[in-house]
Every structure is written in C-alpha cells, then in structure tokens.
Amino acid sequence: MTSNIGWELYRSFLGVLREGSLSGAARALGITQPTAGRHVAALEEALGVVLFTRSQIGLLPTEVALALQTHAEAMESTAASLERAASSHGAGVRGVVRVSASEVMGVEVLPPIVARLREAHPALKVELVLTNRVQDLLRREAEIAVRMVRPKQEQLVARRIGNIELGFHAHRDYLARHGTPRKLEALAAHAVIGYDQPPAFVRKAGKAWPGYGRDAFSLRTDSDLAQLALIRAGAGIGICQVGLARRSDALVRLMPRTFSMKLDTWVTMHEDLRHSPRCRAAFDALVEGLQQYVGAPEVAGTEGKMAAARTQATE
C-alpha cells in the first residue's frame, strides 16, 4: 500500500461513488472523464484493492469502496473546512460561513434572516445546508447549526432560542369538504399526513396519543417540506409549526388545547469559532432573527449573547 495518497484521488473516488459513472463524476467535479478514470485507477493501485466493478447500469462500488466512503467523506469535510478558514482570513466580517438547519427552517424561516445578514455584511458568503440530520459541529461539517435538540457536547457554544410550537392544521377547503374534527379520535375518519419513518419527537407523541402513528397516516412522507405542501394544498390534516400556519388565513389550527408539541430550539457553534468575526456575526443574526420568530426576549449586544450562550450550554 502506498502512503501519502493525494486528496484529489479520494475526491474523484467519492464523485464516482455518488454519480455511478466516470462521466457523471467528471461533470460534478469539473474535470475530464479520463482524469477521473486515472484518479480512480491510481487510487486502486495505491491501495492495492478493487473499488468498482463495471455493470450495465454503470460502476458498482465493491465492499471495500463502501467501507472507505465514510473516511473519504471525513477528508472531504476537512478539506472544505480548510478552504472556508482560508477564505475568512483577515479583518472584518468576510469569507464563508456554513449554516446547517432542518428543511422547514431553512426554507420557511431562515431566508429573511440570511438576507438581513448579507445586507449588513456584503463580504460574507453563507452556505445553507438543509438536512434533518444533526450535523457534527465538532468535525466541522457545519460551523453553525440551528437544532431542535439541546446540544450535549461541552465544546459547543449554544444559545437557547425558546420553544417552537407545533399543532394539527388543515386547509379551510379540506375542512369544508370533510368537516372539522373536534377530538383526536375523530382523526380516524380523515386523511392524516405523517411520516413513513417517524423521528423521535413523533414517536414520543405516539406514546401520549395512542391513535397517532404510522398506521393512521393516509399520506406518508419523511420530508417536512412535502408535509407542509400537502397541508397547504388541502390534501389532509397534518402537523406544522404554529408560526408558519399563522402566515396564511387559509390554514386552520385544530384542537389546540388537546394537541400541542414544543420543539426546544438552539443555535450552536464550536467554541473555537466564537472569536471569528464572520461566525459571530452569523451567530448573532440567527439568534436575533429566530427570537423574533418565536417571540422570545433578546439578549442585548454581541458580548451579552455570547455570554448567555456559554452559560446556557453548561446549565
């Protein structure tokens, strides 16, 4: 096995792994197909293993390739962090900041906050990573994250925003066609929108309300955005953020006294970044914007916010 293998070989390896072909990897990476092929061949020779086998549908990864994927992705994340750190060198709020949030938060809540941040700091570039997976801030997959769970790592600076309330909602047109349920038991006669593979907070809700579970869902999708779109389209009854539903007169909240869920919301980042001007500016903008969204009191000033963040993270 050869040591000191260049990162570009692993980069092409990941491209082929994700795209399923040399041509697809070349397009995604902005290189030529022969270059991608040489990189994969060189990596196979250096490691002394076969990474892909040819088939009618493209290049199929071997077991060795799949075993290497996680490690190569960690290298990719580190390389991206190095680029972001280098681009942010110097005085002032400039460079790249990478923010992770859930799909709904990233699409429905964060855009105006990011817009105000960019107006205040035009030299700042923002990367929004929308995923319902909690990205690892310690490995720098993202620099700042909006999370719906309290972080446990001591190395993170965390600022609690408050609770985002969820409730059952439906479009007025749907209720006009099918009637308005007054009790949870009445949902059995309605088209209920829910998850295929429920997250932890839905499983918890299922324990509190036994009739609410996968078998009760007429429409199933693991995408929060798709669920919200189905509610807005009048396809059925589903759970969404109360604050989002209030934006539309067409959406009606159902059984608010019977069913209410709270998502504890936090803005977090690695403690090593608290002295970075770009990260501090983004952190404070997210805290202020999200506090306005949930109606929580603000902590005045950057130092006050960061001090509160450190305090709350250790409480």
VOMIDREN-731553 format. One line per field, with one value per atom (N, C-alpha, C): residue number from 1; x, y, z. Coordinates in steps of 0.2 Angstrom, whole numbers, plus 5000, padded with zeros to 4 digits. Example, Ala and Ser with C-alpha at 12.3 -4.5 7.8 and 13.67 -1.06 7.14 Angstrom:
BEGIN
pos 1|1|1|2|2|2
c1 5066|5062|5066|5064|5068|5064
c2 4972|4978|4984|4989|4995|5000
c3 5039|5039|5039|5035|5036|5039
This chain:
BEGIN
pos 1|1|1|2|2|2|3|3|3|4|4|4|5|5|5|6|6|6|7|7|7|8|8|8|9|9|9|10|10|10|11|11|11|12|12|12|13|13|13|14|14|14|15|15|15|16|16|16|17|17|17|18|18|18|19|19|19|20|20|20|21|21|21|22|22|22|23|23|23|24|24|24|25|25|25|26|26|26|27|27|27|28|28|28|29|29|29|30|30|30|31|31|31|32|32|32|33|33|33|34|34|34|35|35|35|36|36|36|37|37|37|38|38|38|39|39|39|40|40|40|41|41|41|42|42|42|43|43|43|44|44|44|45|45|45|46|46|46|47|47|47|48|48|48|49|49|49|50|50|50|51|51|51|52|52|52|53|53|53|54|54|54|55|55|55|56|56|56|57|57|57|58|58|58|59|59|59|60|60|60|61|61|61|62|62|62|63|63|63|64|64|64|65|65|65|66|66|66|67|67|67|68|68|68|69|69|69|70|70|70|71|71|71|72|72|72|73|73|73|74|74|74|75|75|75|76|76|76|77|77|77|78|78|78|79|79|79|80|80|80|81|81|81|82|82|82|83|83|83|84|84|84|85|85|85|86|86|86|87|87|87|88|88|88|89|89|89|90|90|90|91|91|91|92|92|92|93|93|93|94|94|94|95|95|95|96|96|96|97|97|97|98|98|98|99|99|99|100|100|100|101|101|101|102|102|102|103|103|103|104|104|104|105|105|105|106|106|106|107|107|107|108|108|108|109|109|109|110|110|110|111|111|111|112|112|112|113|113|113|114|114|114|115|115|115|116|116|116|117|117|117|118|118|118|119|119|119|120|120|120|121|121|121|122|122|122|123|123|123|124|124|124|125|125|125|126|126|126|127|127|127|128|128|128|129|129|129|130|130|130|131|131|131|132|132|132|133|133|133|134|134|134|135|135|135|136|136|136|137|137|137|138|138|138|139|139|139|140|140|140|141|141|141|142|142|142|143|143|143|144|144|144|145|145|145|146|146|146|147|147|147|148|148|148|149|149|149|150|150|150|151|151|151|152|152|152|153|153|153|154|154|154|155|155|155|156|156|156|157|157|157|158|158|158|159|159|159|160|160|160|161|161|161|162|162|162|163|163|163|164|164|164|165|165|165|166|166|166|167|167|167|168|168|168|169|169|169|170|170|170|171|171|171|172|172|172|173|173|173|174|174|174|175|175|175|176|176|176|177|177|177|178|178|178|179|179|179|180|180|180|181|181|181|182|182|182|183|183|183|184|184|184|185|185|185|186|186|186|187|187|187|188|188|188|189|189|189|190|190|190|191|191|191|192|192|192|193|193|193|194|194|194|195|195|195|196|196|196|197|197|197|198|198|198|199|199|199|200|200|200|201|201|201|202|202|202|203|203|203|204|204|204|205|205|205|206|206|206|207|207|207|208|208|208|209|209|209|210|210|210|211|211|211|212|212|212|213|213|213|214|214|214|215|215|215|216|216|216|217|217|217|218|218|218|219|219|219|220|220|220|221|221|221|222|222|222|223|223|223|224|224|224|225|225|225|226|226|226|227|227|227|228|228|228|229|229|229|230|230|230|231|231|231|232|232|232|233|233|233|234|234|234|235|235|235|236|236|236|237|237|237|238|238|238|239|239|239|240|240|240|241|241|241|242|242|242|243|243|243|244|244|244|245|245|245|246|246|246|247|247|247|248|248|248|249|249|249|250|250|250|251|251|251|252|252|252|253|253|253|254|254|254|255|255|255|256|256|256|257|257|257|258|258|258|259|259|259|260|260|260|261|261|261|262|262|262|263|263|263|264|264|264|265|265|265|266|266|266|267|267|267|268|268|268|269|269|269|270|270|270|271|271|271|272|272|272|273|273|273|274|274|274|275|275|275|276|276|276|277|277|277|278|278|278|279|279|279|280|280|280|281|281|281|282|282|282|283|283|283|284|284|284|285|285|285|286|286|286|287|287|287|288|288|288|289|289|289|290|290|290|291|291|291|292|292|292|293|293|293|294|294|294|295|295|295|296|296|296|297|297|297|298|298|298|299|299|299|300|300|300|301|301|301|302|302|302|303|303|303|304|304|304|305|305|305|306|306|306|307|307|307|308|308|308|309|309|309|310|310|310|311|311|311|312|312|312|313|313|313|314|314|314|315|315|315
c1 5004|5000|5004|5003|5007|5004|5009|5007|5007|5005|5004|5000|4994|4990|4987|4987|4984|4976|4974|4967|4963|4966|4962|4959|4963|4961|4955|4955|4949|4943|4944|4939|4936|4940|4937|4933|4936|4933|4926|4925|4919|4914|4917|4912|4909|4914|4911|4906|4908|4903|4897|4896|4890|4886|4890|4887|4886|4890|4889|4892|4896|4900|4905|4910|4916|4914|4909|4907|4903|4899|4895|4899|4904|4909|4913|4915|4918|4914|4908|4904|4903|4902|4901|4907|4913|4919|4922|4920|4923|4929|4930|4936|4934|4939|4938|4937|4933|4932|4938|4943|4950|4953|4953|4956|4953|4946|4943|4945|4945|4947|4954|4959|4966|4966|4962|4962|4960|4954|4952|4957|4960|4964|4971|4973|4979|4977|4971|4969|4969|4966|4966|4973|4977|4984|4988|4987|4990|4988|4981|4978|4979|4980|4980|4973|4968|4961|4957|4952|4947|4941|4940|4935|4928|4929|4922|4923|4917|4916|4911|4912|4908|4902|4896|4890|4886|4880|4876|4873|4873|4870|4875|4882|4887|4892|4896|4901|4898|4899|4896|4902|4901|4906|4907|4913|4914|4913|4913|4913|4918|4924|4930|4928|4925|4924|4919|4914|4908|4911|4916|4920|4924|4926|4931|4927|4920|4916|4916|4915|4914|4921|4926|4933|4934|4933|4934|4929|4923|4919|4921|4925|4928|4933|4937|4943|4940|4934|4931|4928|4926|4923|4929|4935|4940|4943|4943|4946|4942|4935|4930|4931|4933|4934|4940|4945|4952|4950|4946|4945|4941|4936|4932|4937|4941|4945|4950|4953|4957|4954|4948|4944|4942|4942|4940|4945|4952|4957|4957|4959|4959|4954|4954|4950|4943|4938|4931|4927|4921|4916|4916|4920|4921|4922|4922|4923|4917|4917|4912|4910|4903|4901|4895|4896|4892|4887|4880|4875|4870|4869|4865|4858|4853|4846|4842|4836|4831|4828|4825|4822|4817|4813|4807|4810|4815|4818|4822|4826|4830|4826|4820|4816|4811|4808|4802|4804|4810|4811|4818|4823|4829|4831|4827|4829|4829|4824|4824|4830|4831|4837|4843|4844|4851|4851|4845|4845|4847|4845|4847|4854|4857|4864|4868|4866|4870|4870|4864|4864|4869|4869|4873|4881|4882|4889|4890|4890|4890|4896|4902|4908|4907|4902|4901|4897|4899|4896|4893|4887|4883|4881|4883|4881|4876|4870|4865|4864|4865|4865|4858|4853|4847|4846|4846|4845|4842|4838|4835|4840|4846|4851|4855|4857|4861|4868|4870|4877|4882|4888|4893|4897|4896|4899|4907|4908|4915|4919|4916|4920|4920|4916|4916|4912|4907|4903|4899|4898|4895|4898|4898|4901|4895|4889|4884|4878|4874|4868|4862|4856|4850|4847|4847|4845|4839|4835|4829|4830|4836|4838|4844|4844|4849|4856|4861|4867|4870|4874|4877|4885|4888|4895|4897|4902|4905|4908|4911|4915|4911|4904|4900|4897|4897|4893|4886|4881|4874|4870|4865|4861|4854|4850|4843|4839|4835|4830|4823|4821|4814|4811|4805|4801|4797|4797|4793|4787|4781|4775|4773|4771|4768|4761|4757|4750|4747|4741|4737|4734|4735|4732|4729|4725|4722|4719|4719|4717|4709|4707|4699|4695|4698|4695|4694|4699|4698|4693|4693|4688|4681|4680|4674|4671|4676|4674|4672|4676|4676|4674|4673|4671|4677|4676|4681|4681|4687|4687|4688|4684|4685|4689|4690|4693|4698|4704|4709|4706|4701|4698|4695|4693|4689|4694|4701|4706|4705|4703|4702|4698|4694|4689|4692|4698|4701|4708|4710|4716|4721|4725|4731|4737|4741|4748|4753|4758|4763|4769|4773|4780|4779|4784|4785|4789|4795|4799|4799|4795|4794|4801|4802|4808|4806|4811|4810|4804|4803|4798|4791|4790|4784|4782|4788|4787|4785|4788|4786|4778|4776|4769|4765|4767|4763|4761|4766|4765|4760|4760|4755|4748|4748|4741|4742|4739|4740|4737|4732|4729|4733|4739|4743|4749|4750|4755|4755|4760|4761|4755|4752|4746|4740|4740|4735|4736|4742|4743|4741|4736|4734|4739|4743|4748|4755|4760|4766|4772|4776|4782|4787|4793|4798|4801|4798|4800|4796|4798|4794|4791|4795|4793|4787|4787|4782|4776|4776|4770|4767|4771|4769|4765|4768|4765|4758|4758|4751|4746|4748|4743|4741|4745|4743|4739|4740|4736|4729|4728|4721|4720|4726|4726|4724|4725|4723|4725|4725|4727|4734|4738|4745|4748|4754|4757|4762|4761|4766|4767|4772|4774|4768|4766|4760|4762|4768|4771|4770|4772|4771|4764|4759|4752|4749|4751|4748|4749|4754|4755|4750|4746|4740|4734|4729|4722|4719|4722|4718|4720|4724|4726|4723|4720|4716|4719|4720|4723|4717|4719|4714|4716|4711|4712|4718|4719|4725|4725|4720|4720|4722|4720|4721|4728|4730|4737|4741|4747|4752|4759|4764|4770|4775|4781|4786|4792|4796|4802|4807|4812|4817|4822|4823|4827|4833|4839|4845|4849|4853|4858|4865|4869|4875|4881|4887|4893|4899|4905|4911|4913|4916|4918|4925|4928|4934|4933|4926|4924|4921|4921|4917|4921|4928|4931|4932|4929|4929|4924|4925|4920|4915|4916|4911|4906|4909|4904|4900|4903|4900|4894|4895|4890|4884|4886|4881|4877|4881|4878|4873|4875|4870|4864|4865|4860|4855|4857|4852|4849|4852|4849|4844|4845|4840|4834|4836|4830|4826|4828|4824|4821|4824|4820|4814|4814|4809|4803|4806|4801|4797|4800|4797|4794|4796|4793|4797|4804|4807|4811|4812|4816|4823|4826|4833|4838|4844|4849|4853|4854|4857|4864|4866|4874|4877|4882|4886|4889|4892|4895|4890|4884|4879|4876|4875|4873|4878|4884|4889|4890|4889|4890|4884|4878|4872|4873|4875|4876|4881|4886|4891|4887|4884|4880|4875|4871|4865|4868|4874|4876|4879|4880|4883|4878|4872|4867|4865
c2 4994|5000|5006|5011|5017|5022|5026|5031|5038|5043|5050|5050|5047|5047|5054|5057|5064|5064|5070|5070|5070|5072|5073|5066|5061|5054|5052|5053|5052|5056|5062|5066|5063|5061|5058|5051|5048|5041|5043|5048|5050|5052|5056|5058|5052|5047|5041|5037|5037|5033|5036|5043|5046|5046|5047|5048|5041|5036|5030|5029|5034|5033|5038|5037|5042|5048|5048|5054|5058|5055|5059|5062|5058|5061|5067|5066|5072|5078|5077|5083|5087|5082|5085|5089|5086|5089|5094|5095|5100|5097|5091|5088|5084|5081|5077|5070|5066|5059|5055|5056|5052|5054|5060|5062|5058|5058|5054|5047|5044|5037|5036|5040|5040|5040|5045|5045|5039|5036|5030|5024|5024|5018|5019|5025|5027|5025|5027|5025|5018|5014|5007|5004|5006|5004|5005|5012|5014|5010|5008|5004|4997|4995|4988|4984|4988|4985|4987|4983|4985|4989|4995|4999|4999|4997|4997|4992|4989|4984|4987|4985|4988|4983|4986|4983|4987|4984|4988|4994|4995|5002|5006|5005|5009|5006|5010|5007|5006|4999|4997|4997|5000|5000|4993|4991|4985|4986|4981|4981|4986|4985|4989|4997|4998|5005|5008|5004|5006|5007|5003|5004|5010|5012|5018|5025|5024|5030|5035|5033|5037|5041|5037|5040|5046|5044|5049|5055|5054|5060|5064|5061|5065|5069|5066|5070|5076|5075|5080|5086|5084|5089|5093|5090|5093|5098|5096|5100|5106|5105|5111|5116|5113|5117|5121|5118|5122|5128|5126|5131|5137|5136|5141|5145|5142|5145|5150|5147|5152|5158|5156|5162|5167|5166|5170|5174|5173|5176|5183|5187|5194|5197|5204|5208|5209|5210|5211|5205|5206|5201|5199|5194|5192|5184|5181|5174|5170|5164|5159|5157|5156|5153|5148|5142|5136|5135|5136|5135|5129|5125|5119|5120|5118|5119|5113|5112|5107|5110|5106|5108|5114|5113|5118|5125|5124|5130|5134|5130|5133|5136|5133|5136|5141|5140|5145|5150|5149|5154|5158|5154|5157|5162|5161|5166|5173|5176|5183|5185|5180|5182|5182|5177|5177|5183|5185|5191|5198|5198|5204|5204|5198|5197|5199|5197|5199|5206|5209|5217|5220|5217|5221|5219|5213|5211|5208|5213|5210|5206|5206|5202|5195|5194|5187|5183|5177|5172|5166|5165|5160|5154|5148|5141|5138|5137|5134|5127|5123|5115|5113|5111|5109|5102|5099|5092|5091|5086|5084|5080|5078|5075|5080|5079|5083|5083|5088|5088|5089|5086|5086|5092|5097|5103|5102|5097|5095|5093|5090|5088|5094|5099|5105|5103|5099|5098|5104|5108|5115|5119|5125|5129|5132|5133|5135|5131|5128|5124|5127|5126|5128|5121|5119|5112|5113|5107|5106|5102|5101|5097|5101|5100|5103|5100|5103|5100|5098|5092|5089|5090|5092|5092|5098|5098|5104|5108|5106|5111|5115|5115|5119|5125|5131|5137|5136|5137|5136|5141|5144|5149|5146|5145|5143|5149|5147|5152|5152|5146|5145|5139|5139|5133|5135|5131|5132|5127|5130|5126|5123|5116|5113|5111|5110|5108|5106|5103|5100|5106|5106|5111|5108|5111|5109|5115|5114|5120|5121|5127|5128|5124|5123|5119|5112|5109|5102|5102|5106|5106|5107|5111|5112|5106|5102|5096|5090|5090|5084|5085|5091|5093|5094|5097|5099|5094|5090|5086|5090|5088|5091|5087|5081|5076|5072|5070|5066|5060|5057|5051|5052|5058|5059|5059|5059|5059|5053|5048|5041|5042|5046|5047|5052|5055|5060|5057|5061|5060|5063|5059|5062|5062|5067|5067|5066|5061|5060|5057|5054|5051|5044|5042|5035|5032|5035|5033|5039|5038|5044|5046|5052|5054|5053|5055|5054|5057|5064|5068|5065|5062|5059|5053|5049|5043|5044|5050|5052|5054|5057|5060|5053|5048|5042|5039|5040|5037|5041|5047|5052|5051|5050|5050|5043|5038|5031|5030|5034|5034|5037|5041|5044|5040|5037|5033|5032|5028|5027|5024|5019|5016|5021|5026|5031|5036|5036|5041|5039|5043|5041|5044|5049|5052|5052|5048|5047|5050|5054|5056|5059|5057|5059|5066|5070|5077|5081|5085|5090|5095|5097|5102|5099|5092|5089|5089|5088|5088|5094|5100|5106|5108|5106|5107|5104|5098|5094|5097|5100|5103|5109|5113|5119|5118|5112|5110|5107|5107|5104|5096|5093|5086|5082|5085|5082|5086|5083|5086|5084|5089|5087|5092|5090|5094|5099|5105|5110|5116|5120|5125|5130|5132|5136|5143|5145|5152|5152|5146|5146|5146|5142|5142|5149|5153|5160|5164|5163|5167|5167|5162|5160|5160|5164|5164|5157|5154|5148|5142|5142|5136|5137|5132|5132|5127|5130|5125|5121|5115|5110|5108|5108|5105|5108|5114|5117|5115|5115|5113|5105|5101|5094|5092|5095|5093|5099|5099|5104|5101|5102|5099|5105|5105|5110|5107|5111|5110|5115|5112|5116|5118|5125|5127|5130|5129|5131|5133|5138|5140|5138|5134|5132|5132|5133|5133|5130|5128|5126|5132|5131|5136|5140|5136|5139|5144|5145|5150|5156|5156|5162|5169|5168|5174|5176|5172|5173|5178|5184|5189|5187|5182|5180|5176|5171|5167|5170|5175|5179|5183|5186|5190|5185|5180|5175|5172|5170|5168|5173|5179|5184|5185|5185|5187|5181|5175|5169|5169|5171|5171|5177|5183|5188|5187|5184|5183|5177|5172|5167|5169|5173|5175|5179|5183|5187|5182|5177|5172|5168|5166|5163|5167|5174|5179|5179|5176|5176|5183|5184|5191|5190|5196|5196|5198|5196|5197|5203|5209|5214|5214|5215|5216|5209|5209|5203|5200|5203|5200|5197|5200|5198|5191|5191|5185|5179|5181|5175|5173|5177|5176|5171|5173|5169|5162|5162|5156|5151|5154|5149|5147|5152|5150|5145|5145|5141|5134|5134|5127|5123|5126|5122|5122|5124|5124|5117
c3 5000|5000|5000|4996|4995|5000|5003|5008|5004|5008|5005|4999|4999|4993|4993|4987|4986|4987|4990|4991|4985|4979|4973|4971|4973|4971|4975|4981|4985|4983|4981|4978|4972|4967|4961|4963|4968|4971|4973|4977|4980|4974|4969|4964|4960|4959|4955|4960|4966|4971|4971|4971|4971|4964|4959|4952|4949|4951|4947|4941|4939|4932|4932|4928|4927|4924|4919|4916|4921|4925|4930|4935|4937|4942|4939|4933|4929|4929|4927|4927|4934|4939|4945|4948|4946|4949|4945|4938|4934|4931|4930|4927|4921|4917|4912|4914|4910|4911|4912|4907|4908|4914|4916|4923|4928|4929|4934|4934|4928|4927|4930|4928|4930|4938|4941|4948|4951|4949|4952|4951|4945|4944|4948|4949|4953|4961|4963|4970|4971|4966|4967|4967|4963|4963|4970|4972|4978|4984|4984|4990|4989|4983|4982|4982|4980|4980|4974|4973|4968|4971|4968|4971|4967|4961|4957|4952|4951|4945|4940|4934|4929|4928|4926|4925|4920|4918|4913|4915|4922|4924|4926|4926|4927|4932|4936|4940|4947|4949|4956|4961|4967|4972|4975|4976|4980|4987|4991|4998|5001|4998|5001|4999|4994|4992|4997|4999|5003|5010|5012|5019|5019|5013|5013|5013|5011|5010|5016|5022|5027|5029|5028|5029|5024|5017|5012|5013|5015|5017|5022|5027|5033|5030|5025|5022|5018|5015|5011|5015|5021|5026|5028|5030|5032|5027|5021|5015|5014|5015|5014|5020|5026|5032|5031|5028|5027|5022|5017|5012|5015|5019|5022|5027|5031|5035|5032|5026|5022|5019|5017|5013|5018|5025|5030|5034|5031|5035|5034|5039|5038|5043|5043|5047|5044|5049|5046|5045|5044|5043|5036|5034|5027|5027|5021|5020|5020|5021|5021|5028|5029|5035|5033|5036|5034|5039|5038|5042|5041|5046|5045|5048|5045|5048|5045|5048|5045|5039|5035|5028|5029|5034|5035|5038|5042|5045|5039|5035|5030|5025|5023|5018|5020|5026|5028|5033|5037|5042|5041|5039|5039|5033|5027|5021|5023|5026|5028|5033|5037|5042|5038|5034|5030|5025|5023|5018|5022|5028|5033|5034|5036|5037|5031|5025|5019|5018|5019|5019|5023|5029|5034|5033|5030|5029|5022|5017|5010|5008|5012|5010|5013|5016|5019|5015|5014|5010|5014|5013|5018|5014|5017|5014|5018|5016|5019|5018|5023|5022|5025|5021|5023|5024|5030|5032|5038|5039|5046|5050|5047|5051|5055|5061|5065|5063|5060|5058|5063|5062|5068|5067|5072|5073|5075|5079|5081|5075|5070|5064|5059|5061|5056|5050|5050|5044|5043|5048|5048|5053|5053|5058|5063|5060|5065|5063|5068|5067|5071|5068|5071|5073|5079|5081|5085|5085|5089|5094|5097|5102|5106|5113|5116|5115|5113|5112|5118|5118|5124|5124|5119|5119|5122|5126|5130|5126|5120|5116|5112|5112|5108|5112|5109|5112|5109|5114|5112|5115|5111|5114|5113|5118|5118|5115|5110|5107|5111|5112|5115|5112|5113|5110|5104|5099|5093|5094|5094|5095|5088|5089|5083|5085|5080|5081|5074|5075|5069|5065|5059|5054|5048|5045|5039|5035|5029|5024|5025|5025|5025|5020|5014|5009|5011|5014|5016|5021|5026|5031|5029|5024|5021|5017|5015|5011|5016|5021|5026|5033|5035|5042|5046|5052|5057|5063|5064|5069|5076|5081|5087|5093|5091|5096|5092|5095|5092|5089|5092|5090|5083|5082|5075|5069|5071|5065|5061|5064|5061|5054|5054|5048|5043|5044|5040|5037|5032|5029|5033|5036|5041|5037|5037|5034|5039|5038|5043|5040|5044|5042|5040|5036|5034|5040|5041|5046|5051|5057|5061|5065|5066|5070|5077|5082|5089|5092|5090|5093|5091|5085|5083|5087|5088|5092|5099|5101|5108|5108|5103|5103|5102|5099|5098|5105|5110|5116|5120|5119|5123|5119|5113|5109|5105|5108|5105|5098|5096|5090|5084|5086|5081|5080|5074|5072|5065|5063|5056|5052|5056|5053|5052|5055|5055|5049|5046|5041|5034|5031|5024|5019|5021|5017|5021|5018|5022|5018|5021|5018|5024|5023|5028|5027|5022|5020|5024|5028|5032|5027|5022|5017|5013|5011|5007|5012|5018|5023|5023|5023|5024|5017|5011|5005|5004|5007|5007|5011|5017|5021|5017|5014|5011|5005|5002|4996|4997|5004|5006|5005|5006|5005|5011|5017|5023|5029|5035|5041|5043|5045|5047|5052|5055|5060|5056|5058|5056|5062|5061|5065|5066|5072|5073|5069|5070|5067|5060|5057|5049|5047|5051|5049|5050|5054|5056|5050|5045|5040|5034|5035|5030|5033|5031|5033|5031|5026|5024|5028|5033|5037|5044|5046|5052|5057|5063|5068|5072|5073|5076|5083|5087|5094|5097|5098|5101|5108|5112|5119|5120|5115|5116|5113|5108|5105|5104|5107|5106|5108|5103|5104|5104|5108|5108|5106|5101|5099|5103|5107|5110|5105|5104|5098|5100|5097|5099|5093|5094|5089|5092|5089|5091|5087|5089|5085|5090|5087|5090|5094|5100|5104|5101|5097|5094|5089|5087|5082|5085|5092|5094|5094|5092|5091|5083|5079|5072|5070|5067|5066|5061|5056|5052|5056|5060|5064|5069|5072|5077|5074|5069|5065|5063|5060|5058|5064|5070|5076|5079|5079|5082|5078|5071|5067|5067|5068|5068|5075|5080|5087|5087|5085|5085|5080|5074|5070|5072|5075|5077|5084|5088|5094|5092|5086|5084|5081|5078|5075|5081|5086|5092|5097|5097|5101|5108|5108|5114|5115|5122|5123|5121|5119|5116|5122|5120|5125|5121|5124|5121|5120|5114|5112|5111|5107|5105|5111|5115|5121|5126|5126|5130|5128|5121|5118|5119|5117|5118|5125|5130|5137|5139|5137|5138|5135|5129|5125|5130|5132|5136|5142|5145|5152|5151|5145|5144|5142|5139|5136|5142|5148|5154|5159|5158|5164|5165
